[in-house]
Amino acid sequence: MVVYVSVEEVRRVVEGVARVGGVEGFVVSSSDGLPLFSSLADKELEEKVVALTAVLSEVGNRASTELGKGEAEWITVNAPDGSGIIYTKLGQIGYLAVLFNKDTRLGVLLYTLRDIKKKLETA
């Protein structure tokens, strides 16, 4: 069964990730690699994040399935200073990429991402 969710409904649900302490911004992109919406003010950064989301999600999912683990639930890239970016698939909608700083509590962020995915599945 295919569930259709409006972009505005997705935006309303996803914007909850911005309330997690340390989150610097997020981008939602289509499965085709097109930006749908973003909280980032820098459009050049938004384009980079969307492009990297497409590449990293493909590589991460391929690695996960090749190792017999199934599709990756999320992919995290951490920088030496503790900041990073986390990617997760939002079903048929596309991908959510969240940029975070070293002060982010990753457990809270991951819980929030699971909650967002659950809300979108039942929307």
Backbone bond lengths (Angstrom), bond angles and torsions (degrees), N, CA, C in turn:
res aa  C-N    CA-C-N  psi(-1)  N-CA   C-N-CA  omega(-1)  CA-C   N-CA-C  phi
1 M - - - 1.447 - - 1.529 109.16 -
2 V 1.316 116.74 128.04 1.454 121.96 178.48 1.521 108.64 -94.62
3 V 1.331 115.71 128.59 1.458 121.32 179.24 1.521 107.89 -106.70
4 Y 1.313 116.55 128.56 1.456 121.19 178.96 1.520 109.26 -100.38
5 V 1.318 114.91 128.21 1.454 121.61 -180.00 1.520 106.91 -124.91
6 S 1.317 116.93 133.89 1.459 119.92 179.98 1.522 110.39 -70.10
7 V 1.319 115.79 154.70 1.464 121.19 177.43 1.521 110.01 -59.61
8 E 1.319 117.03 -37.28 1.471 119.94 179.47 1.524 111.62 -66.08
9 E 1.322 117.56 -37.03 1.468 120.64 176.74 1.529 109.99 -66.76
10 V 1.332 116.55 -42.49 1.467 120.19 177.21 1.522 109.66 -60.57
11 R 1.325 116.73 -45.84 1.469 121.06 -179.77 1.529 110.41 -59.36
12 R 1.308 117.07 -44.90 1.466 121.32 -178.62 1.527 111.01 -60.30
13 V 1.318 116.52 -43.31 1.464 120.67 -178.65 1.530 111.09 -72.32
14 V 1.319 116.89 -45.15 1.465 121.39 -175.25 1.523 112.42 -68.63
15 E 1.318 117.74 -30.98 1.464 119.45 -177.53 1.526 112.90 -60.25
16 G 1.331 117.41 -15.53 1.458 120.89 175.97 1.518 113.13 -61.37
17 V 1.333 117.22 -25.77 1.463 120.21 -179.92 1.528 111.15 -66.14
18 A 1.318 117.41 -26.21 1.468 120.91 -179.51 1.525 111.74 -68.11
19 R 1.326 117.28 -17.97 1.467 120.81 179.68 1.529 112.96 -82.77
20 V 1.317 117.02 -7.52 1.466 120.34 177.06 1.529 107.72 -75.57
21 G 1.309 116.37 128.14 1.459 120.90 -178.79 1.520 111.93 -57.28
22 G 1.320 116.87 132.80 1.453 122.00 178.17 1.513 115.09 92.07
23 V 1.324 117.89 -9.57 1.467 120.08 177.96 1.520 108.40 -73.39
24 E 1.328 115.51 126.60 1.463 121.56 -178.46 1.520 112.63 -91.22
25 G 1.312 116.73 -23.24 1.455 120.14 179.38 1.515 111.01 164.97
26 F 1.318 115.42 174.09 1.465 120.45 -179.42 1.515 109.96 -147.67
27 V 1.328 114.79 159.64 1.461 122.55 175.93 1.523 107.36 -137.36
28 V 1.320 116.62 133.81 1.461 121.93 171.72 1.522 106.58 -108.40
29 S 1.332 115.50 127.44 1.460 120.03 179.92 1.520 109.56 -127.24
30 S 1.315 115.40 155.76 1.462 120.61 178.81 1.524 109.58 -73.15
31 S 1.313 116.24 166.83 1.467 120.68 176.87 1.521 111.36 -63.77
32 D 1.336 116.20 -19.99 1.462 121.82 178.09 1.522 112.64 -85.62
33 G 1.325 117.72 -1.01 1.458 121.05 178.74 1.515 114.63 86.64
34 L 1.316 117.39 23.29 1.463 121.02 177.82 1.522 109.29 -104.15
35 P 1.338 117.82 135.75 1.468 119.36 179.06 1.522 110.77 -67.63
36 L 1.331 116.68 133.04 1.464 121.55 175.64 1.520 110.15 -97.09
37 F 1.337 116.44 -49.67 1.462 121.61 173.49 1.516 109.31 -164.34
38 S 1.324 114.45 164.73 1.451 120.01 -172.72 1.517 110.42 -154.87
39 S 1.320 115.74 154.81 1.463 120.26 172.09 1.526 110.49 -98.66
40 L 1.326 117.25 -0.40 1.463 121.35 -178.49 1.523 110.47 -80.39
41 A 1.318 116.14 132.62 1.465 120.77 178.45 1.529 110.95 -78.39
42 D 1.309 117.21 -29.06 1.461 123.10 -177.33 1.533 109.24 -84.97
43 K 1.330 116.87 106.76 1.469 121.57 -176.44 1.526 111.99 -67.44
44 E 1.332 116.97 -31.38 1.460 119.87 177.49 1.534 110.08 -65.83
45 L 1.323 116.33 -43.03 1.461 120.79 176.38 1.528 110.22 -63.01
46 E 1.323 116.74 -40.94 1.469 121.07 178.08 1.522 110.83 -57.51
47 E 1.337 117.07 -45.76 1.464 121.22 179.96 1.525 111.43 -63.47
48 K 1.338 116.60 -39.95 1.465 120.27 177.75 1.523 110.76 -63.37
49 V 1.321 116.12 -44.49 1.467 120.38 -179.15 1.525 110.40 -62.34
50 V 1.327 117.49 -42.86 1.467 121.12 179.49 1.529 110.35 -62.63
51 A 1.328 117.01 -45.00 1.466 120.46 179.91 1.529 111.01 -63.52
52 L 1.322 116.43 -44.21 1.460 120.15 179.68 1.523 111.88 -67.99
53 T 1.315 116.86 -32.96 1.464 120.43 177.09 1.523 110.09 -59.79
54 A 1.319 116.40 -45.99 1.463 120.59 -179.40 1.528 110.81 -61.34
55 V 1.327 116.51 -45.48 1.465 120.78 -178.03 1.527 111.34 -68.33
56 L 1.330 116.64 -51.72 1.463 120.16 -175.11 1.525 112.82 -67.57
57 S 1.317 117.10 -35.94 1.463 118.18 178.53 1.525 110.35 -67.14
58 E 1.318 116.76 -37.81 1.465 120.47 177.70 1.530 110.58 -64.47
59 V 1.326 116.69 -48.58 1.467 121.01 -179.37 1.531 110.69 -64.66
60 G 1.323 116.69 -45.56 1.462 120.47 -179.29 1.516 112.79 -62.55
61 N 1.326 116.13 -43.98 1.467 119.79 179.32 1.522 111.54 -67.17
62 R 1.306 115.60 -37.63 1.469 118.50 178.88 1.527 110.45 -65.21
63 A 1.325 116.54 -44.94 1.465 120.33 179.13 1.527 110.39 -61.30
64 S 1.312 116.52 -44.31 1.463 121.14 -178.16 1.528 111.71 -63.93
65 T 1.323 116.78 -43.98 1.466 119.50 -179.63 1.527 111.40 -72.66
66 E 1.325 117.87 -37.07 1.467 120.72 177.64 1.522 111.35 -61.54
67 L 1.320 116.68 -31.65 1.464 121.25 179.40 1.528 112.23 -88.00
68 G 1.341 115.83 6.91 1.452 120.60 176.31 1.517 114.45 76.49
69 K 1.330 117.44 20.60 1.463 121.35 -177.45 1.527 113.07 -99.14
70 G 1.322 117.73 -3.45 1.463 120.53 -177.55 1.518 111.00 82.67
71 E 1.316 115.18 -173.94 1.466 120.31 -178.96 1.530 110.19 -69.86
72 A 1.327 115.85 138.37 1.464 121.22 -179.57 1.523 110.20 -66.55
73 E 1.327 116.60 137.06 1.466 120.83 177.01 1.522 110.22 -76.92
74 W 1.330 116.26 -40.72 1.455 121.50 173.32 1.514 108.62 -153.97
75 I 1.316 115.43 160.07 1.458 122.94 178.94 1.519 106.50 -127.24
76 T 1.320 115.74 128.48 1.455 120.33 -177.86 1.518 109.63 -118.46
77 V 1.332 116.05 135.57 1.457 122.79 173.93 1.518 106.55 -118.83
78 N 1.327 116.00 118.10 1.461 120.66 -178.34 1.521 110.20 -107.98
79 A 1.328 115.95 137.82 1.461 122.50 175.59 1.529 108.90 -91.18
80 P 1.326 117.62 161.09 1.468 120.33 179.95 1.529 114.13 -57.80
81 D 1.326 117.56 -27.69 1.471 119.90 -178.42 1.529 113.07 -83.72
82 G 1.335 117.40 2.45 1.463 120.77 178.68 1.514 114.26 95.93
83 S 1.317 117.45 -7.79 1.465 120.20 176.96 1.523 108.43 -84.08
84 G 1.317 116.42 174.59 1.449 118.50 178.42 1.507 113.30 175.62
85 I 1.309 113.27 -166.19 1.454 121.15 179.21 1.526 107.17 -142.37
86 I 1.315 115.99 141.26 1.459 121.01 179.49 1.529 108.13 -126.05
87 Y 1.324 115.27 136.05 1.457 122.34 -179.34 1.514 108.92 -115.37
88 T 1.317 115.99 140.38 1.459 120.02 173.55 1.520 109.24 -144.85
89 K 1.316 116.23 147.98 1.464 121.04 178.75 1.518 109.07 -85.34
90 L 1.317 115.36 136.12 1.464 121.88 178.11 1.524 109.58 -105.74
91 G 1.308 116.29 57.16 1.460 120.77 179.22 1.516 111.91 58.35
92 Q 1.333 116.38 -134.55 1.460 121.97 -179.31 1.525 112.72 -75.03
93 I 1.322 117.38 -12.29 1.467 121.85 -176.59 1.517 111.04 -68.89
94 G 1.310 116.68 -46.32 1.458 121.16 -176.90 1.511 110.67 145.64
95 Y 1.329 115.91 -133.14 1.461 121.41 -174.66 1.517 111.37 -129.37
96 L 1.318 114.52 151.98 1.459 122.48 172.64 1.517 106.89 -118.90
97 A 1.325 116.28 125.25 1.463 122.26 174.88 1.519 107.32 -114.29
98 V 1.328 116.57 130.08 1.462 122.06 -178.21 1.522 108.51 -121.96
99 L 1.335 116.04 123.63 1.456 121.46 175.05 1.519 108.25 -92.73
100 F 1.330 116.99 134.93 1.462 120.08 -177.84 1.522 110.91 -137.85
101 N 1.339 115.90 157.94 1.459 120.16 178.53 1.524 110.36 -103.18
102 K 1.319 115.40 -179.39 1.469 121.15 -174.00 1.521 113.68 -65.14
103 D 1.326 117.69 -18.35 1.459 121.07 -178.63 1.525 113.55 -85.12
104 T 1.314 117.16 -4.03 1.463 121.32 -177.90 1.526 110.77 -71.39
105 R 1.307 115.06 133.63 1.469 120.29 173.63 1.529 106.74 -86.95
106 L 1.326 115.41 106.30 1.465 120.25 -173.12 1.521 113.17 -60.71
107 G 1.317 117.65 -33.84 1.463 119.97 177.40 1.514 111.68 -60.85
108 V 1.326 116.08 -42.01 1.469 120.85 178.45 1.524 109.79 -66.52
109 L 1.324 117.03 -42.29 1.462 120.76 179.56 1.530 110.63 -63.04
110 L 1.314 117.70 -45.69 1.466 120.54 -179.93 1.523 111.55 -64.70
111 Y 1.315 117.35 -39.90 1.467 121.14 176.27 1.529 109.73 -60.62
112 T 1.326 116.51 -44.11 1.466 121.39 179.86 1.525 110.79 -62.86
113 L 1.327 117.23 -41.42 1.464 120.45 178.71 1.527 111.26 -63.70
114 R 1.319 117.19 -41.38 1.472 119.80 176.76 1.522 110.99 -62.52
115 D 1.327 115.91 -40.86 1.459 121.00 179.13 1.531 110.79 -63.61
116 I 1.319 117.07 -42.83 1.465 121.75 178.24 1.527 109.82 -60.37
117 K 1.319 116.77 -47.68 1.465 120.31 -179.85 1.527 111.23 -60.75
118 K 1.322 116.58 -41.85 1.469 121.27 179.55 1.530 110.43 -63.06
119 K 1.330 116.96 -44.17 1.471 120.88 179.85 1.523 111.12 -62.90
120 L 1.325 117.27 -39.55 1.463 120.16 -179.23 1.528 111.48 -71.15
121 E 1.326 117.39 -31.41 1.466 120.65 177.51 1.520 111.71 -67.38
122 T 1.334 116.79 -29.07 1.466 120.52 -177.77 1.520 112.86 -103.62
123 A 1.331 117.37 4.35 1.477 120.68 -177.90 1.512 111.18 -71.49
